[in-house]
Amino acid sequence: MQASAYVLADALGEVQVAFDTDPEDWSADPLQIDSARVAGDVLHVFATHGGGCVEHEYAAVAWNGWLESNPVQVGVLIAHDDGDDPCDALLFPELRFDMGPLKGAYEEAYGAGPAELILRLTDVDGVGGGPILVEYEFF
């Protein structure tokens, strides 16, 4: 697990570009992704999970490389570390991640924009299941 990549729900984190990462390297505490959108260069993930007694941490990790399609797609894991929270309240965090590192990786691989990417969002436990697809356009 790469603890430095994790942020609290009220913080703006960055999408980590770690194409060679193994999903098992990331915390997989229960988390449901309800919806997501990109506004400007910020990914907003709306989630649900249990807790309420300690602060939880989250990470967004682009992994497994570029999926060659039109438009190009990329998998993004949403990792969740609940800090061993013993409480069972239902929480609804909005997670925010700066897309700058992913945009930079795309431009390094394909050249400068404008471009459209499809983000294939999933939680760590959901890898291999049906992802939530989110469009990201930049210029």
QUIFEN-V385999 format. One record per backbone hydrogen bond with DSSP energy under -0.5 kcal/mol. CO is the residue of the C=O (numbers start at 1). NH is the residue of the N-H. Records with the same first field share a line. If there is no record, write none. Layout:
# QUIFEN-V385999
CO=NH / NH
This chain:
# QUIFEN-V385999
1=3
2=5
3=6
7=58
8=11
11=13 / 96
13=98
14=60
16=18 / 62
18=21
19=64
22=25
23=26
27=80
31=33
32=34 / 48
35=46
37=44
39=42
41=99
42=39 / 44
43=45 / 97
44=37
45=47 / 95
46=34 / 35
48=32
49=91
51=89
54=52
56=9
57=81
58=7
59=79
60=16
61=63 / 77
62=18
63=75
65=75
66=68
67=69 / 73
69=71
72=118
73=67
74=120
75=63
76=122
77=61 / 79
78=124
79=59
80=29 / 82
81=57
82=85
89=51 / 91
91=49
93=47 / 95
95=45
96=13
97=43
98=15
99=103
100=104
101=105
102=106
103=107
104=108
105=109
106=110
107=111
115=138
116=72
117=119 / 136
118=74
119=121 / 134
120=76
121=132
122=78
123=126
124=127
126=129
129=131
131=133
132=121
134=119
136=117
138=114 / 115
